[in-house]
């Protein structure tokens, strides 16, 4: 007697589907629990000169020197011994030993507006290309929607750019503060 091929396949599927009782019936396994993870603390900038060396050129910085003077400008470059900052009218070279603290300043202003306008133009171009592909001119509301979506997406991506914060803190400055030897408040 010959068994039809379809019956063999049907029996094999049925046996394999019923082979694991934990997933079927009243003894169903409980759902997996999510792993509980503690939130990760931000990395300490104390003594991390490599944070300064990894900055992108053009990032606005405020540099506090060991003598208390301040230098504001845009980051040019950094080596293990020197930090180069472009101020308004001059280029400054500050020795690593003279740097007490480096803070990144926010730079959302013109950059964000220009990036949003660029995104709106890309959205308009996308609608135009889709119109060329389909062979029909899209209505005005589609052009507006393309500009809005493109501008919004580009604006949101600009919000992901790292904001203000301390990039570097010299160990000589951080050690007294950590030990509790803080200067009295005036």
Backbone as a ProteinNet text record, in pm:
[ID]
protein_1_A
[PRIMARY]
XXXXXXXXXXXXXXXXXXXXXXXXXXXXXXXXXXXXXXXXXXXXXXXXXXXXXXXXXXXXXXXXXXXXXXXXXXXXXXXXXXXXXXXXXXXXXXXXXXXXXXXXXXXXXXXXXXXXXXXXXXXXXXXXXXXXXXXXXXXXXXXXXXXXXXXXXXXXXXXXXXXXXXXXXXXXXXXXXXXXXXXXXX
[TERTIARY]
82.9	0	88.4	55	133.6	64.9	142.8	87.9	108.8	3.1	19.3	123.3	196.4	304	250.6	134.8	75.8	45	2.7	-28.6	99.2	207.5	335.5	380	368.8	407.5	317.6	187.1	92.4	120.9	151.8	184.5	315	413.8	542	523.7	444.1	418.1	343.4	244.5	167.8	252.9	339.7	426.2	525.5	583.3	681.7	615.5	492.4	423.7	384.2	359.2	317.4	434	553.4	667.2	712.9	677.1	721.6	599.7	568.1	445.2	450.2	568	576.2	512.2	506.1	448.8	299.8	243.4	103.5	34.2	-92	-170.6	-165.3	-219.5	-232	-98.6	2.2	132.2	223.2	167.8	245.6	352.3	469.4	579.4	551.4	591.7	569.2	654.5	610.7	689.9	824.4	920.7	1053.8	1049.8	1122.8	1130.4	1241.2	1220.4	1325.4	1437.6	1555.9	1670.8	1665.6	1686.9	1688.7	1831.7	1849.8	1983.3	1982.3	2083.3	2095.9	2135.4	2085.2	2126.3	2275.7	2337.5	2481.2	2515.3	2606.6	2648.9	2732.3	2720	2801.6	2950	3031.1	3175.1	3229.4	3317.4	3376.1	3478.6	3472.9	3569.6	3702.8	3718.3	3839.1	3959.1	4055.7	4179.6	4167.8	4056.9	4035.8	4069.9	4197.6	4241.3	4203.1	4184.6	4144.6	4006.4	3919.9	3791	3811.1	3910.9	3940.1	3996.8	4085.6	4149.3	4050.8	3937.7	3839.8	3733.6	3737.3	3637.5	3651	3539.8	3542	3582.4	3657.7	3694.7	3570.5	3577.2	3467.1	3372.5	3388.8	3300.9	3333.5	3232.3	3259.6	3298.3	3406.7	3460.3	3480.5	3480.1	3524.6	3633.5	3753	3868.9	3903.5	3907	3949.2	4093.6	4178.2	4320.1	4347.4	4463.3	4501	4514	4545.6	4558.1	4423	4314.7	4181	4129.3	4212.8	4165.6	4087	4006.4	3916.2	3942.9	3931.7	3946.4	3826	3751.5	3637.7	3673.6	3633.5	3660	3615.1	3654.2	3618.6	3740.5	3714.1	3819.4	3883.1	4016.7	4089.4	4150.3	4233.4	4297.2	4355	4394.6	4458.9	4558	4667.9	4768.2	4785.6	4867.1	4886.5	4945.4	5001.6	5064.9	5000	4923.3	4872.8	4727.8	4649.5	4513.1	4512.7	4461.2	4455.2	4310.1	4283.8	4149.3	4154.6	4055.9	4045.4	3951.4	4005.9	3923.9	3874.8	3807.9	3748.9	3854.2	3965.4	4065.3	4201.5	4221	4351.6	4336.2	4446.7	4453.4	4534.2	4476.4	4542.3	4598.9	4716.5	4774.5	4792.5	4722.6	4725.1	4788.2	4890.5	4958.5	4864.4	4875.9	4790.9	4803.7	4923.8	4946.5	4876.3	4847.2	4780.9	4628.9	4572.8	4427.5	4369.5	4274.9	4206.1	4076.1	4005.9	3874.8	3841.8	3774.6	3727.4	3578.5	3498.4	3353.7	3311.9	3221.3	3162.5	3043.4	3034.5	2921.2	2819.6	2695.9	2592.3	2609.3	2577.3	2588.3	2470	2347.7	2229.1	2187.7	2218.2	2170.2	2169.9	2271.2	2275.4	2286.8	2362.4	2379.8	2246.1	2163.2	2033.8	1941.5	1941	1855.2	1899.3	2028.4	2078.4	2049.4	2065.8	2040.3	1891.8	1805	1660.7	1621.2	1677.2	1647.9	1698.8	1814.8	1868.8	1777.8	1725.5	1633.8	1504	1453.6	1332.1	1356.8	1474.6	1507.3	1516.7	1571.6	1578.2	1437.8	1348.5	1209.9	1140.7	1163.4	1107.1	1162.6	1292.7	1354.6	1302.1	1276.3	1222	1084.2	999.5	866.3	879.2	973.4	994.3	1038.4	1130.2	1177.1	1063.2	982.5	868.2	769.8	753.5	668.5	724.4	855.8	917.4	904.8	917.3	906.8	765.5	665.7	526.6	474.7	538.4	494.4	383.9	353.2	249.9	306.2	264.3	305.5	227.9	297.2	225.3	152	41.8	-28.1	54.5	16.5	92.7	102.9	-0.2	5.3	114.5	144.9	252.8	388.8	403.7	528.7	547.2	440.4	447.5	478	413.1	438	583	637.3	777.1	871.6	843.6	928.7	916.6	794.8	774.9	844.2	823.6	884	1036.4	1090.1	1235.2	1295.4	1231.4	1280.7	1272.7	1162.6	1145.6	1250.9	1273.4	1372	1512.3	1547	1680	1692	1585.3	1587.5	1601.7	1534	1544.8	1684.5	1745.3	1880.7	1979.4	1952.6	2038.3	2025.3	1908.9	1889.4	1973.1	2017.3	2097.6	2244.4	2282.4	2420.4	2447	2560.9	2592.9	2584.6	2520.6	2500.6	2613.5	2586	2689.4	2724.2	2846.1	2889.1	3038.8	3084.5	3226.9	3294.7	3397.7	3472.5	3594.6	3660	3783.8	3791.2	3837.2	3862.3	3996.6	4087.4	4222.6	4218.6	4299.1	4301.2	4340.7	4424.7	4466.1	4348.6	4249.8	4131.3	4030.3	4015.9	3914.1	3951.7	4079.6	4121	4082.1	4108.1	4066.4	3914.2	3840.7	3695	3642.1	3703.3	3658.9	3691.8	3799.1	3839	3757.2	3677.2	3594.9	3660.9	3774	3844	3797.5	3672.2	3618	3636.2	3653.6	3666.8	3531.8	3529.7	3402.2	3333.6	3202.5	3123.7	3121.9	3138.9	3136.7	2996.8
-116.9	0	124.8	213.8	335.8	449.1	522.4	635.4	762.2	841.4	965.6	1057.8	1125.9	1215.3	1326.3	1380.8	1488.7	1446.2	1320.7	1271.1	1261	1218.6	1208.8	1347.1	1446.1	1582.9	1634.7	1609.7	1656.1	1592.4	1463.9	1395.7	1451.4	1475.8	1529.9	1669	1752	1886.4	1876.8	1789.4	1773.4	1724.8	1629.4	1576.4	1682.4	1755.5	1856.9	1972.9	2006.1	2115.3	2075.9	1950.4	1904.7	1852.9	1857.4	1799.1	1883	2009	2095.8	2137.3	2067.4	2095.5	2226.1	2280	2403.4	2522.3	2522.9	2636.5	2619.8	2500.3	2474.2	2419.5	2444.3	2385.2	2462.8	2404.3	2475.5	2496.9	2420	2435.2	2529.7	2638.3	2732	2800.4	2810.8	2872.8	3021.7	3079.7	3223.2	3303.3	3424	3504.9	3542.1	3561.5	3598.6	3737.9	3754.5	3883.9	3966.1	4095.9	4183.4	4195.3	4206	4221.2	4358.8	4361.8	4488.3	4540.1	4657.2	4714.6	4850.9	4877	5007.8	5108.6	5232	5331.9	5357.9	5372.6	5390.3	5534.8	5553	5687	5747.1	5879.3	5940.1	5930.6	5919.4	5906.9	6034.4	6018.3	6132.8	6199.5	6333.7	6402.8	6428.9	6385.9	6417	6348.3	6428.8	6377.1	6314	6330.3	6265.6	6363.2	6383.5	6473.1	6417.5	6285.6	6226.9	6276	6314.6	6374.2	6501.9	6580.1	6704.5	6672.5	6574.5	6542.5	6483.1	6427.8	6366.8	6464.8	6589.7	6686.9	6713.6	6749.1	6785.4	6931.5	6966.1	7106.1	7193.5	7312.1	7406.7	7406.2	7313	7307.1	7425.6	7503.5	7616.2	7568.2	7624	7583.2	7702.9	7675.5	7771.2	7700.2	7758.1	7698.1	7782.9	7719.7	7786.2	7746.5	7847.8	7820.6	7809.6	7757.5	7740	7873.1	7981.1	8111.8	8182.5	8119.7	8176.8	8251.4	8275.5	8343.9	8246.5	8304.1	8224.3	8254	8152.9	8169.4	8103.8	8182.8	8131	8128.7	8025.5	8016.3	7882.4	7857.5	7731.4	7639.8	7512.4	7411.5	7396.1	7401	7373.9	7235.1	7209.4	7078.2	7065.7	6944.1	6919.4	6805.6	6818.6	6713.1	6676.8	6579.1	6547.1	6661.3	6762.2	6870.9	7007.1	7028.5	7162.8	7155.8	7256.7	7276.4	7401.5	7390.5	7504.3	7547.3	7674.7	7731.3	7856.5	7872.8	7994.3	8090.4	8199.8	8304.1	8396.5	8503.9	8592.9	8649.1	8695.2	8759.7	8691.4	8592.5	8527.6	8376.7	8309.1	8164.5	8144.1	8073.2	8052	7911.3	7899.8	7770	7766.2	7674.2	7664.7	7531	7536	7413.2	7329.1	7199	7106.4	7130	7158.7	7180.8	7306.6	7402.4	7527	7518.2	7406.9	7393.8	7333.6	7406.7	7356	7286.4	7342.4	7287.6	7326.2	7235.6	7262.6	7229.8	7328.2	7309.9	7329.2	7242.3	7259	7352.5	7451.4	7542.9	7496.3	7534.6	7495.3	7574	7512.1	7581	7546.5	7561.9	7527	7637.3	7761.3	7875.5	7863	7918.5	7922.9	7784.1	7696.6	7562	7489.4	7501	7431.5	7490.4	7622.5	7685.6	7645.7	7647.6	7610.8	7464.1	7377.3	7234.7	7208.3	7280.6	7264.8	7310.9	7422.4	7470.3	7370.9	7313.8	7213.5	7090.2	7049.2	6935.7	6964.5	7088.8	7125.6	7120.7	7164.9	7159	7013.9	6926.6	6784.6	6726.7	6766.1	6720	6766.3	6891.8	6942.4	6864.9	6840.7	6765.5	6623.8	6562	6426	6422.7	6520.9	6528.2	6550.8	6635.6	6659.8	6535.1	6459.3	6335.6	6234.9	6223.2	6132.3	6176.2	6307.3	6357.1	6321.6	6331.1	6294.2	6144.2	6063.8	5919	5879.1	5937.9	5900.8	5967.8	6074.3	6143.4	6244.6	6274.4	6373.2	6475.6	6599.3	6705.7	6691	6679.1	6665.1	6795	6785.2	6906.3	6983.9	7107.5	7196	7140.1	7072.6	7019.6	6913.2	6841.2	6741.9	6810.7	6921.4	6997.1	7049.4	7103.8	7155	7044.8	6929.1	6817.3	6770	6766.9	6726.4	6821.6	6952	7050.6	7039	7018	7007.6	6883.7	6771.1	6646.5	6653.4	6704.1	6714.9	6810	6925.7	7021.7	6967.9	6900.4	6843.4	6736.3	6648.6	6541.5	6598.9	6698.8	6758.5	6833.9	6902.1	6972.4	6877	6762.8	6664.3	6602.8	6582.8	6527.4	6627.6	6757.4	6858.3	6857.2	6817.3	6811.3	6700.3	6603.9	6493.8	6531.5	6647.7	6692.6	6718.2	6675.8	6690.1	6835.8	6859.7	6994.8	7036.9	7137.2	7188.3	7087.5	7095.9	7006.3	7015.3	6960.6	6961	6847.1	6882	6784.9	6735.1	6825.7	6789.9	6868.2	6801.2	6864.7	6813.7	6905.9	6867.3	6793.8	6689.3	6615.2	6702.6	6803.3	6891.7	6973.8	7000.5	7076	6982.7	6863.2	6770	6705.9	6683.6	6613.9	6689.7	6820.7	6890.5	6892.1	6903.4	6905.2	6769.7	6662.1	6528.1	6498	6556.5	6532.4	6615.3	6707.1	6789.3	6918.9	6952.1	7075.7	7188.4	7219.3	7324.1	7459.7	7558.4	7694.5	7740.6	7819.5	7867.2	7961.5	7954.5	8041	8181.8	8285.9	8424.1	8465.8
0	0	0	-85.6	-102.8	-26.5	58.9	135.4	52.5	38.6	-38.6	26.4	-58.6	-14.3	76.2	45.6	125.3	267.1	285.3	419.2	502.1	442.3	513.2	560.3	474.2	510.5	621.7	611.6	712.3	848.2	851.1	976.4	1033.6	950.3	997.3	1057.2	993.5	1046.2	1178	1186	1309.7	1424.6	1399.7	1504.9	1550.1	1457.2	1496.1	1568.9	1534.6	1602	1743.4	1767.7	1900	1982.4	1931.7	2000.8	2119.1	2125.2	2233.1	2314.3	2421.4	2494.5	2573.2	2598.4	2676.3	2607.2	2476.9	2404.8	2379.1	2408.3	2377.1	2500.7	2513.7	2619.9	2749.5	2857.3	2983.5	3055	3023	3089.4	3012	2963.9	2881.9	2967.5	2915.4	2988.4	3007	3121.3	3141	3043.4	3009.7	2916.5	2978.4	2892.7	2939.1	3000.6	3107.6	3174	3109.5	3105.5	3053.2	3155.4	3106.7	3195.3	3260.2	3387.5	3460.3	3457.8	3400.1	3391.3	3457.6	3534.4	3596.1	3489.7	3499.3	3401	3412.1	3296.9	3293.7	3327	3419.6	3457.6	3345	3323.1	3218.7	3254.5	3152.8	3173.7	3236.3	3330.6	3398.3	3306.7	3295.5	3209.8	3278.8	3405.1	3480.7	3417.5	3376.5	3320.7	3183.9	3113.9	2984	2870.7	2845.4	2738.4	2601.9	2591.6	2464	2421.2	2517.6	2481.2	2400.9	2438.1	2366.2	2228.5	2221.1	2093.2	1992.8	2038.8	1948.5	1899.3	1942.8	1897.5	1748.3	1686.1	1544.7	1531	1427.7	1408	1392.9	1453.5	1443.5	1561.8	1654.9	1771.9	1863	1906	1995.6	2135.5	2188.1	2318	2408.9	2538.3	2639.6	2718.1	2718.2	2784.6	2905.9	3022.8	3145.3	3170.7	3184.3	3207.8	3357.3	3392	3532.5	3605.8	3533.8	3598.7	3613	3568.4	3584.2	3463	3362.8	3242.4	3156.2	3070.8	2988.6	2841.5	2758.1	2613.2	2546.5	2470	2394.7	2247.5	2178.4	2035.4	1981.1	1857.6	1791.8	1789.5	1813.2	1817.9	1680.7	1676.7	1552.4	1556.1	1656.9	1670.1	1810.5	1843.5	1972.6	1955.6	2025.3	2029.9	2177.4	2208	2349.8	2432	2367.7	2442.8	2423.4	2314.9	2282.3	2236	2277.5	2229.2	2142.7	2020.7	1929	1912.4	1941.5	1935.2	1849.5	1760.6	1680	1750.4	1799.3	1860	1748.9	1785.5	1685.9	1591.6	1645.2	1560.1	1561.5	1647.6	1656.6	1672	1649.7	1674.1	1801.5	1897.3	2025.2	2032.9	2092.6	2124.4	2275	2339.5	2484.8	2521.7	2604.7	2646.9	2732.5	2718.6	2794.4	2944.4	2991.7	3134.7	3184.8	3095.3	3134.3	3130	3085.5	3071.2	3198.3	3260.1	3379.1	3341.4	3243.7	3207.6	3064.2	2991.3	2855.4	2852	2813	2801	2656.6	2611.1	2478.6	2494.7	2407.4	2408.2	2305.7	2325.4	2231	2101.5	1990.2	1861.5	1773	1828.5	1752	1655.4	1679.7	1603	1452.2	1388.2	1241.9	1180.3	1243.2	1188.1	1177.4	1280.2	1279.4	1173.8	1160.9	1059	918.9	894.1	761.2	731.1	830.8	809	785.8	856	835.6	696	650.9	515.1	410.7	434.9	343.1	338.9	453.4	458.3	385.1	396.8	323.8	173.2	130	-12.9	-60.5	21.9	-14.7	-24.6	66.2	59.7	-66.7	-105.4	-231.2	-350	-348.5	-457.4	-466.8	-352.6	-352.7	-416.8	-383.1	-444.2	-594.6	-635.2	-777.9	-851.9	-792.4	-856.1	-866.8	-762	-768.5	-876.6	-894.4	-1002.5	-1139.2	-1154.3	-1281.8	-1308.7	-1204.9	-1222.8	-1263.2	-1197.7	-1228.3	-1354.1	-1398.3	-1519.5	-1495.2	-1369.8	-1337.7	-1241.1	-1258.1	-1167	-1036.2	-921.9	-795.5	-760.1	-686	-643.3	-541	-518.8	-430	-288.4	-240.8	-104.2	-89.9	-197.3	-190.7	-181.4	-254.7	-245.6	-102.7	-47.1	90.4	190.2	171.8	262.7	252.5	131.9	115.3	186.1	173.9	241	392.4	441.7	586.7	642.1	577	626.8	618.7	508	495.3	596.5	616.3	714.7	855.8	886.4	1020.5	1047.7	951.6	970.5	990.2	911	925.3	1057.3	1097.5	1225.6	1342.3	1335.7	1442.4	1446.9	1331.4	1332.3	1391.8	1376.4	1437.8	1589.5	1638.8	1783.4	1846.2	1764.5	1816.4	1831.6	1780	1793.3	1941.1	1987.4	2129.1	2171	2281.2	2332.4	2424.7	2506.4	2595	2704	2751.7	2859	2879.6	2989.7	3021.3	2946	2870.8	2792	2868.9	2940.4	3009.7	3139.5	3244.1	3372.7	3421.6	3448.7	3489.3	3623	3637.4	3764.2	3883.1	3860	3968.8	4021.3	3937.6	3978.8	4044.5	3991.1	4039.5	4172.7	4199.1	4321	4448	4460.9	4583	4600.6	4492.1	4501.9	4546.5	4498.8	4536.7	4682.7	4734.3	4872.3	4970.6	4922.2	5010.2	5050.4	4992.8	5025.9	4935.8	4943.6	4857.2	4922.4	4839.3	4889.7	4943.3	5050.1	5103.8	5005.2	5003.9	4915.2	4972.7	4889.1	4940.4	4980
[MASK]
++++++++++++++++++++++++++++++++++++++++++++++++++++++++++++++++++++++++++++++++++++++++++++++++++++++++++++++++++++++++++++++++++++++++++++++++++++++++++++++++++++++++++++++++++++++++++

